[in-house]
Amino acid sequence: MRVMSWNLQTFFDAEFDGNEYSEYKTAKYGWSEEKYAARLDRLVSVIKELDADIVVMEELEKEAQLQDIANRLSGTFYLSKTYRYASFTKENGSSIGCAVLSRIPIESVTVHSIDIRTSQTQPALRPITSVLLTKDGTPLVLLINHWKSKSGDAERSEIWRQWQELVLTRLMKKAKGKNRAVIAAGDFNKDISEFTKHMSSDGTTNIILKGEENLAVYSPWISENGEYSENGSYWYKNEWERIDQFFVAGNAKITDFCAESTGDWAYEDGHPRRYQLWNGSGYSDHLPITCTLHF
């Protein structure tokens, strides 16, 4: 099956609930129903063009937007390609959350939040969402991530990404222990080069996720010779960052991985066409990433 993950860059709807980021709280900065509808149409056009069986989205505001997306997608696919299943999760009081659209049946969804009592006050953190799907009777565990950003102080915020890594490692090990295929997807706000890299005895280069017990997982950002891809999915301060990830373990394998840079959502040089609120142009400051998943 084909999997897509995309950070949508603060994708709010046109209702002013008071929980939005400041520039989206009122019409003062130009946000409107018309701009939301246009942005929604662009998102749907990308989903349709990339044609993934599972679509993971970060920075979506609310569950009702999934219905808006589904309404616009209806009639654009053959019946067999309809997205019949969906899930949305976010912490109470949070402005944005994560969502998934799926053509594959969703059996269950569990949400794993972090509550750490230390001398350092915990910031708002997105939960890790565990989605159990079945394809022809075979289970697949999808773990959706949007880790703490580095804004403000990257070094100070690293402790919270480490806690999120620990939770992810635990969940992936649990799924692998049940002989299930498992894939983690999302925006980790951590470049692939910042994870621990390890070469196994068979010559395969893996990423080591840290936890109570570490776990070796595969990342498609690493080539067969063990080098990292030169390109990325996020263009920041004139450099590529590879912070949008797929990690697989268990009996899951990835082929055909791509940071999609040749559509209308990217400039001719391959950089993402970020959304501009003032004139309503663009898509997102991230590129969507896709892969083919075998299990």
MIROMI-635347 format. One record per residue: residue in three letters; x, y, z of N, C-alpha, C in turn. Coordinates in steps of 0.1 Angstrom, whole numbers, padded with zeros to 4 digits, always signed. Example, Ala and Ser with C-alpha at 12.3 -4.5 7.8 and 13.67 -1.06 7.14 Angstrom:
REM residues 2
Ala+0132-0057+0078+0123-0045+0078+0132-0033+0078Ser+0128-0022+0071+0137-0011+0071+0129+0000+0079
***
This chain:
REM residues 295
Met+0008-0012+0000+0000+0000+0000+0009+0013+0000Arg+0003+0023-0004+0010+0036-0005+0006+0045+0007Val+0017+0051+0013+0015+0059+0025+0020+0073+0022Met+0013+0083+0027+0017+0097+0025+0016+0104+0039Ser+0026+0112+0042+0026+0120+0054+0029+0135+0051Trp+0022+0144+0056+0024+0158+0053+0021+0167+0065Asn+0030+0176+0068+0027+0187+0077+0021+0198+0069Leu+0008+0201+0073+0000+0210+0064+0003+0225+0067Gln+0011+0228+0077+0014+0242+0081+0002+0250+0086Thr-0001+0248+0099-0012+0255+0105-0025+0256+0097Phe-0031+0245+0095-0043+0244+0086-0056+0246+0095Phe-0060+0259+0096-0072+0262+0104-0084+0263+0095Asp-0096+0261+0101-0108+0264+0093-0112+0278+0094Ala-0123+0282+0089-0127+0296+0089-0136+0300+0101Glu-0138+0291+0111-0145+0294+0123-0136+0299+0133Phe-0139+0310+0140-0130+0316+0150-0135+0311+0164Asp-0128+0301+0168-0131+0295+0181-0123+0301+0193Gly-0113+0309+0190-0105+0315+0200-0093+0307+0204Asn-0091+0295+0199-0080+0286+0202-0069+0286+0191Glu-0072+0294+0181-0063+0294+0169-0050+0302+0172Tyr-0040+0301+0164-0028+0309+0164-0033+0324+0162Ser-0025+0333+0167-0030+0347+0167-0034+0352+0154Glu-0027+0349+0143-0031+0354+0130-0043+0348+0124Tyr-0048+0338+0130-0060+0331+0125-0072+0333+0135Lys-0071+0341+0145-0081+0343+0155-0093+0352+0150Thr-0090+0361+0142-0100+0370+0136-0097+0373+0122Ala-0106+0380+0115-0104+0383+0101-0094+0395+0099Lys-0089+0400+0110-0080+0412+0109-0068+0410+0100Tyr-0063+0397+0100-0051+0395+0092-0054+0389+0079Gly-0067+0389+0075-0070+0385+0062-0076+0370+0060Trp-0076+0363+0071-0081+0349+0071-0096+0350+0068Ser-0101+0341+0060-0115+0342+0056-0121+0328+0051Glu-0134+0327+0050-0140+0315+0045-0135+0312+0031Glu-0133+0323+0023-0129+0321+0009-0115+0315+0008Lys-0106+0320+0017-0092+0315+0017-0092+0301+0022Tyr-0100+0298+0032-0101+0284+0037-0105+0275+0026Ala-0115+0278+0019-0121+0270+0008-0110+0268-0003Ala-0103+0278-0006-0092+0277-0016-0081+0268-0012Arg-0078+0269+0001-0067+0261+0006-0071+0247+0007Leu-0084+0245+0011-0089+0231+0012-0089+0224-0002Asp-0093+0232-0012-0092+0226-0026-0078+0222-0030Arg-0068+0230-0026-0055+0227-0030-0050+0214-0022Leu-0054+0213-0010-0050+0201-0002-0056+0189-0009Val-0069+0190-0012-0075+0178-0019-0069+0175-0032Ser-0065+0185-0040-0058+0182-0052-0045+0174-0051Val-0038+0177-0040-0025+0170-0037-0028+0156-0033Ile-0038+0154-0024-0042+0140-0020-0046+0132-0032Lys-0054+0138-0041-0058+0131-0053-0047+0127-0062Glu-0037+0137-0064-0026+0134-0073-0017+0124-0067Leu-0014+0124-0054-0004+0115-0049-0011+0101-0046Asp-0024+0100-0045-0031+0088-0045-0026+0077-0036Ala-0024+0081-0023-0020+0072-0013-0032+0065-0006Asp-0030+0053-0002-0040+0045+0005-0042+0050+0020Ile-0031+0055+0026-0032+0061+0039-0026+0075+0038Val-0033+0085+0043-0028+0099+0043-0027+0104+0057Val-0015+0106+0062-0013+0111+0076-0011+0126+0074Met-0017+0134+0083-0016+0149+0082-0013+0154+0096Glu-0004+0163+0097-0001+0171+0109-0005+0185+0107Glu-0008+0192+0119-0012+0206+0120-0026+0208+0113Leu-0035+0199+0115-0049+0202+0111-0056+0206+0124Glu-0066+0215+0123-0072+0221+0135-0082+0212+0142Lys-0091+0206+0134-0102+0199+0141-0108+0188+0132Glu-0115+0179+0139-0121+0167+0132-0130+0171+0121Ala-0138+0182+0122-0147+0185+0112-0141+0188+0098Gln-0128+0191+0098-0121+0194+0086-0119+0181+0078Leu-0119+0169+0084-0118+0157+0077-0131+0155+0069Gln-0142+0159+0074-0155+0158+0066-0154+0168+0054Asp-0148+0180+0056-0147+0189+0045-0138+0183+0034Ile-0127+0176+0038-0118+0170+0029-0126+0159+0021Ala-0133+0150+0029-0140+0139+0023-0150+0143+0014Asn-0157+0154+0017-0168+0159+0008-0162+0163-0005Arg-0150+0170-0005-0144+0174-0017-0138+0163-0025Leu-0134+0152-0018-0129+0140-0025-0139+0131-0031Ser-0151+0132-0025-0162+0123-0030-0165+0125-0045Gly-0166+0114-0052-0168+0115-0066-0156+0117-0075Thr-0144+0119-0068-0132+0121-0076-0124+0108-0078Phe-0128+0097-0071-0121+0084-0072-0131+0073-0075Tyr-0126+0063-0080-0134+0051-0081-0138+0046-0067Leu-0149+0039-0066-0154+0035-0053-0144+0028-0045Ser-0135+0020-0051-0125+0012-0044-0114+0021-0038Lys-0114+0034-0043-0103+0043-0038-0109+0053-0028Thr-0121+0052-0024-0127+0061-0015-0121+0060-0001Tyr-0119+0071+0006-0114+0071+0020-0126+0070+0029Arg-0128+0057+0034-0140+0055+0042-0137+0056+0057Tyr-0124+0057+0060-0120+0056+0074-0112+0068+0078Ala-0113+0073+0090-0106+0085+0094-0105+0086+0109Ser-0095+0093+0114-0093+0096+0128-0086+0109+0130Phe-0090+0116+0141-0083+0129+0144-0081+0129+0159Thr-0069+0134+0163-0066+0134+0177-0058+0147+0180Lys-0060+0153+0192-0052+0164+0197-0055+0165+0212Glu-0045+0171+0219-0047+0173+0233-0058+0184+0236Asn-0065+0183+0247-0074+0193+0251-0067+0207+0252Gly-0073+0217+0246-0068+0230+0246-0057+0233+0236Ser-0053+0223+0228-0043+0225+0218-0049+0231+0206Ser-0041+0239+0198-0046+0245+0186-0047+0236+0174Ile-0038+0226+0173-0037+0218+0162-0035+0203+0166Gly-0038+0194+0157-0037+0180+0160-0032+0172+0148Cys-0034+0159+0148-0030+0150+0137-0042+0142+0132Ala-0042+0139+0120-0053+0131+0114-0048+0121+0104Val-0057+0111+0101-0054+0101+0091-0066+0098+0083Leu-0065+0097+0070-0075+0092+0061-0070+0079+0056Ser-0080+0069+0055-0075+0056+0051-0085+0049+0042Arg-0080+0042+0032-0089+0033+0025-0089+0019+0031Ile-0080+0017+0041-0078+0004+0048-0086+0005+0061Pro-0094-0005+0064-0102-0004+0076-0094-0002+0089Ile-0099+0008+0097-0093+0011+0110-0101+0003+0120Glu-0093-0005+0128-0099-0014+0138-0100-0006+0152Ser-0090+0001+0155-0090+0008+0168-0080+0020+0167Val-0082+0029+0177-0073+0040+0178-0070+0042+0193Thr-0058+0044+0197-0054+0047+0211-0045+0059+0210Val-0046+0067+0221-0038+0080+0221-0029+0079+0234His-0016+0083+0231-0006+0081+0242+0000+0095+0245Ser-0005+0101+0255+0000+0114+0259+0011+0113+0269Ile+0018+0124+0271+0030+0124+0280+0026+0134+0292Asp+0029+0130+0304+0027+0139+0315+0039+0136+0324Ile+0049+0145+0323+0062+0143+0330+0063+0154+0341Arg+0064+0150+0353+0066+0160+0364+0080+0161+0368Thr+0087+0171+0363+0101+0174+0366+0102+0188+0370Ser+0115+0192+0373+0117+0206+0377+0115+0216+0365Gln+0115+0211+0353+0112+0219+0341+0097+0217+0337Thr+0090+0228+0336+0076+0227+0333+0074+0221+0319Gln+0065+0212+0318+0062+0205+0305+0055+0215+0296Pro+0060+0216+0284+0052+0224+0274+0041+0216+0268Ala+0033+0223+0260+0022+0215+0253+0029+0206+0243Leu+0025+0193+0244+0030+0182+0235+0019+0175+0228Arg+0021+0172+0215+0011+0164+0208+0012+0149+0212Pro+0001+0142+0214+0002+0128+0217+0007+0120+0205Ile+0011+0108+0208+0014+0098+0197+0001+0090+0196Thr-0004+0089+0183-0016+0082+0181-0013+0068+0175Ser-0018+0058+0180-0016+0044+0175-0029+0040+0168Val-0028+0037+0155-0039+0033+0147-0037+0018+0143Leu-0046+0009+0146-0046-0004+0141-0054-0006+0129Leu-0048-0010+0118-0055-0012+0105-0054-0027+0102Thr-0063-0032+0093-0061-0045+0088-0063-0045+0073Lys-0054-0052+0066-0054-0054+0051-0055-0069+0048Asp-0066-0073+0043-0068-0087+0040-0065-0096+0052Gly-0070-0091+0063-0068-0099+0076-0055-0098+0082Thr-0046-0090+0076-0032-0088+0082-0032-0075+0089Pro-0027-0075+0102-0027-0062+0110-0015-0053+0107Leu-0017-0040+0107-0007-0030+0106-0009-0020+0117Val+0002-0016+0124+0001-0006+0134+0008+0007+0128Leu+0000+0017+0128+0005+0031+0123+0006+0040+0135Leu+0017+0045+0137+0020+0054+0148+0022+0068+0143Ile+0013+0078+0146+0014+0091+0141+0020+0100+0151Asn+0030+0108+0146+0038+0116+0155+0039+0131+0150His+0039+0140+0160+0043+0154+0157+0050+0159+0170Trp+0063+0157+0170+0071+0159+0182+0073+0174+0184Lys+0078+0177+0196+0080+0191+0200+0090+0198+0191Ser+0086+0211+0187+0095+0218+0178+0107+0224+0185Lys+0116+0229+0177+0128+0235+0183+0127+0250+0185Ser+0116+0255+0182+0114+0270+0183+0117+0275+0197Gly+0123+0286+0198+0127+0292+0211+0141+0287+0215Asp+0143+0275+0218+0155+0270+0223+0156+0255+0220Ala+0163+0251+0209+0164+0237+0204+0170+0228+0215Glu+0181+0233+0221+0188+0225+0231+0179+0222+0244Arg+0172+0233+0248+0163+0231+0260+0151+0222+0257Ser+0146+0223+0245+0134+0215+0241+0138+0200+0238Glu+0150+0197+0236+0154+0183+0232+0149+0173+0242Ile+0149+0176+0255+0144+0167+0265+0130+0162+0262Trp+0122+0170+0256+0108+0166+0254+0107+0157+0241Arg+0116+0159+0232+0117+0150+0220+0122+0137+0225Gln+0131+0137+0234+0136+0124+0240+0125+0116+0247Trp+0117+0123+0254+0106+0116+0260+0096+0110+0250Gln+0093+0118+0239+0085+0113+0229+0091+0101+0221Glu+0104+0102+0220+0111+0090+0214+0110+0078+0223Leu+0111+0080+0236+0109+0068+0245+0095+0062+0243Val+0085+0070+0243+0071+0065+0241+0070+0057+0228Leu+0075+0063+0217+0074+0057+0204+0082+0044+0204Thr+0094+0043+0210+0101+0031+0210+0093+0020+0217Arg+0087+0024+0228+0079+0014+0236+0068+0008+0227Leu+0061+0017+0220+0049+0013+0212+0054+0005+0200Met+0065+0008+0194+0070+0000+0183+0074-0014+0187Lys+0081-0014+0199+0085-0027+0204+0073-0036+0207Lys+0063-0030+0213+0051-0038+0216+0045-0044+0204Ala+0043-0035+0193+0037-0040+0181+0046-0051+0174Lys+0059-0049+0174+0068-0059+0168+0067-0072+0176Gly+0066-0071+0189+0065-0083+0198+0053-0091+0195Lys+0042-0085+0189+0030-0092+0186+0031-0097+0171Asn+0043-0096+0165+0045-0100+0151+0036-0092+0141Arg+0034-0079+0145+0027-0070+0136+0037-0061+0129Ala+0033-0058+0116+0040-0048+0109+0038-0034+0116Val+0047-0026+0117+0046-0013+0123+0053-0002+0115Ile+0046+0009+0113+0052+0021+0107+0049+0033+0115Ala+0060+0041+0118+0058+0054+0124+0059+0065+0114Ala+0051+0075+0114+0051+0085+0104+0048+0099+0111Gly+0052+0110+0104+0049+0123+0109+0061+0132+0109Asp+0059+0144+0116+0069+0154+0117+0076+0152+0131Phe+0089+0148+0130+0096+0146+0143+0104+0158+0148Asn+0104+0168+0140+0112+0180+0143+0126+0177+0148Lys+0131+0166+0141+0144+0161+0144+0150+0155+0131Asp+0161+0161+0126+0167+0156+0114+0171+0141+0116Ile+0171+0134+0105+0175+0120+0106+0189+0118+0111Ser+0198+0128+0108+0212+0127+0112+0213+0129+0127Glu+0203+0134+0134+0203+0136+0148+0200+0123+0156Phe+0194+0113+0149+0192+0100+0155+0205+0092+0155Thr+0206+0082+0164+0217+0073+0164+0216+0063+0152Lys+0228+0062+0145+0228+0053+0133+0237+0041+0137His+0233+0030+0132+0240+0017+0135+0240+0008+0123Met+0251+0002+0120+0252-0008+0109+0252-0022+0115Ser+0243-0030+0111+0241-0043+0116+0251-0053+0109Ser+0252-0065+0114+0261-0075+0109+0259-0078+0094Asp+0247-0076+0089+0244-0080+0075+0246-0068+0066Gly+0252-0057+0071+0255-0045+0063+0244-0035+0062Thr+0233-0038+0068+0221-0029+0068+0223-0017+0078Thr+0221-0005+0073+0222+0006+0082+0208+0010+0088Asn+0207+0010+0101+0194+0013+0108+0196+0025+0117Ile+0184+0030+0121+0183+0040+0131+0180+0033+0145Ile+0187+0037+0155+0184+0032+0168+0175+0042+0176Leu+0163+0038+0179+0154+0046+0187+0157+0042+0202Lys+0158+0053+0210+0162+0051+0224+0150+0048+0232Gly+0151+0039+0242+0140+0036+0251+0145+0029+0263Glu+0136+0023+0271+0141+0014+0282+0149+0003+0275Glu+0145-0002+0264+0153-0011+0255+0153-0005+0241Asn+0165-0003+0236+0166+0004+0223+0160-0005+0212Leu+0156+0001+0201+0150-0006+0190+0156-0001+0176Ala+0161-0011+0168+0166-0008+0155+0154-0007+0145Val+0153+0004+0138+0143+0006+0128+0149+0011+0115Tyr+0142+0009+0104+0146+0013+0091+0141+0027+0088Ser+0150+0036+0082+0146+0049+0077+0150+0050+0062Pro+0140+0054+0054+0144+0055+0040+0152+0067+0036Trp+0155+0076+0046+0164+0087+0043+0178+0082+0042Ile+0181+0070+0046+0195+0064+0045+0196+0055+0033Ser+0206+0058+0025+0208+0050+0013+0215+0037+0016Glu+0216+0028+0006+0222+0015+0008+0237+0016+0012Asn+0244+0027+0009+0258+0028+0013+0259+0035+0027Gly+0248+0037+0033+0248+0043+0047+0248+0058+0047Glu+0247+0065+0036+0248+0079+0036+0233+0085+0036Tyr+0232+0097+0042+0219+0103+0042+0216+0110+0029Ser+0203+0111+0026+0199+0118+0014+0203+0132+0015Glu+0207+0138+0004+0211+0152+0004+0199+0162+0004Asn+0188+0158-0001+0176+0166-0001+0168+0163+0012Gly+0158+0171+0014+0149+0169+0026+0135+0172+0023Ser+0127+0174+0033+0113+0177+0032+0110+0191+0037Tyr+0119+0198+0044+0117+0211+0050+0129+0220+0047Trp+0126+0231+0041+0137+0240+0037+0137+0252+0047Tyr+0148+0252+0055+0149+0262+0066+0163+0268+0066Lys+0163+0282+0066+0175+0289+0066+0185+0284+0056Asn+0179+0283+0043+0187+0279+0032+0193+0265+0033Glu+0188+0257+0041+0193+0243+0042+0181+0233+0042Trp+0183+0221+0037+0173+0210+0038+0174+0204+0052Glu+0162+0201+0057+0161+0193+0069+0152+0181+0066Arg+0156+0170+0071+0149+0157+0069+0142+0153+0082Ile+0132+0162+0086+0125+0160+0099+0112+0152+0098Asp+0107+0151+0085+0095+0143+0083+0099+0128+0081Gln+0094+0119+0088+0100+0106+0089+0090+0095+0086Phe+0095+0084+0081+0089+0070+0081+0099+0061+0088Phe+0095+0054+0099+0103+0044+0105+0095+0031+0104Val+0101+0020+0101+0094+0007+0101+0102-0003+0109Ala+0094-0013+0114+0099-0024+0121+0090-0036+0120Gly+0094-0047+0125+0086-0059+0124+0087-0064+0109Asn+0077-0069+0104+0077-0075+0090+0073-0064+0080Ala+0076-0052+0083+0072-0041+0073+0085-0037+0066Lys+0083-0034+0053+0094-0029+0044+0089-0017+0036Ile+0099-0008+0033+0096+0004+0026+0103+0004+0012Thr+0096+0007+0002+0102+0010-0011+0097+0023-0017Asp+0103+0028-0027+0098+0039-0035+0096+0052-0026Phe+0105+0054-0016+0103+0066-0008+0106+0078-0016Cys+0099+0089-0013+0101+0101-0020+0096+0113-0012Ala+0104+0124-0011+0100+0137-0007+0094+0144-0020Glu+0081+0145-0021+0075+0149-0033+0077+0163-0036Ser+0085+0166-0047+0090+0180-0049+0087+0184-0064Thr+0078+0177-0071+0076+0181-0085+0062+0185-0088Gly+0054+0187-0078+0040+0191-0080+0038+0206-0078Asp+0026+0211-0079+0023+0225-0078+0026+0230-0064Trp+0027+0221-0054+0030+0225-0040+0045+0228-0038Ala+0053+0227-0049+0067+0230-0048+0071+0240-0059Tyr+0082+0248-0057+0087+0256-0067+0096+0248-0077Glu+0100+0254-0088+0108+0247-0098+0121+0241-0092Asp+0126+0248-0082+0139+0243-0076+0136+0231-0066Gly+0123+0228-0064+0120+0217-0055+0117+0221-0041His+0118+0233-0037+0116+0238-0024+0100+0239-0022Pro+0096+0237-0010+0081+0237-0007+0076+0251-0009Arg+0064+0252-0014+0057+0265-0017+0048+0268-0004Arg+0055+0274+0006+0048+0276+0019+0036+0285+0017Tyr+0026+0283+0026+0014+0290+0026+0016+0304+0031Gln+0011+0314+0024+0012+0328+0027-0002+0334+0030Leu-0004+0337+0043-0017+0341+0048-0021+0354+0041Trp-0012+0363+0039-0016+0377+0035-0022+0377+0021Asn-0018+0368+0012-0024+0368-0001-0031+0354-0004Gly-0030+0345+0005-0037+0332+0003-0030+0323-0007Ser-0018+0325-0010-0011+0316-0019-0003+0305-0012Gly+0001+0295-0020+0009+0285-0015+0002+0273-0009Tyr+0010+0263-0004+0005+0251+0002+0009+0249+0016Ser+0022+0246+0018+0028+0243+0031+0043+0245+0030Asp+0049+0247+0042+0063+0249+0043+0071+0235+0044His+0063+0224+0043+0069+0211+0042+0065+0205+0029Leu+0073+0196+0024+0069+0187+0013+0062+0175+0018Pro+0052+0170+0011+0047+0157+0015+0057+0146+0012Ile+0058+0136+0021+0066+0124+0018+0057+0112+0016Thr+0062+0103+0007+0054+0091+0004+0063+0079+0003Cys+0057+0067+0005+0064+0055+0003+0054+0044+0000Thr+0060+0033-0005+0052+0021-0007+0056+0011+0005Leu+0045+0007+0012+0047-0002+0023+0044-0016+0020His+0053-0025+0023+0050-0040+0021+0050-0046+0035Phe+0040-0055+0037+0039-0063+0050+0031-0075+0048
***
